[in-house]
């Protein structure tokens, strides 16, 4: 546990919360254990460089911040959008963005999380409350996305998070969640800019 620089804040049945520090930049993240799977409870904000929204690629790593194209990283890192929503990554950047000991969620990990936190499938009010409790602990924020046209869209309305599953050279899968708590796991062009929620190895 010391190697991951984790501090246990609160622990009881099915409720373990952590803070981790990314040794690359000193950024800290709240994390939560959802029934045995430790997820970041914040969008990843690792930003080694800033990419203009006019530079779109499915082969080279690109790092975007919603509505910012300035090359001054220090200026971008103090903006409210970065602090709240983190970074949007194309899939090439996303593959290597998680800190050591963490990874992009697999398709199965995303589908398991959806099963746990999606209350829409239940009629029983007790089960609905459990799902909503887990959903709230994930602290979902809707960081929008960058389209392949270079246009940012849907901030505060929808969030898109990459998985590690690549279908082919052009497409990879991601989870979309909107403010109505509707979940869609679909394939997207790898050049799109999406958020990341890392999960512990």
VENVENMO-V59285 format. One record per run of one state. SS is the DSSP state (H for helix, E for strand, L for the rest). FROM is the first residue (numbers start at 1). LEN is the number of residues. Records with the same first field share a line. If there is no record, write none. Layout:
SS: FROM-LEN ; FROM-LEN
This chain:
L: 1-1 ; 5-2 ; 13-2 ; 22-6 ; 35-2 ; 41-22 ; 66-2 ; 69-4 ; 77-3 ; 86-2 ; 90-1 ; 95-7 ; 105-2 ; 118-1 ; 122-3 ; 139-4 ; 147-5 ; 156-2 ; 167-4 ; 179-4 ; 190-3 ; 196-2 ; 201-1
H: 2-3 ; 73-4 ; 80-6 ; 91-4 ; 107-11 ; 119-3 ; 125-14
E: 7-6 ; 15-7 ; 28-7 ; 37-4 ; 63-3 ; 68-1 ; 88-2 ; 102-3 ; 143-4 ; 152-4 ; 158-9 ; 171-8 ; 183-7 ; 193-3 ; 198-3
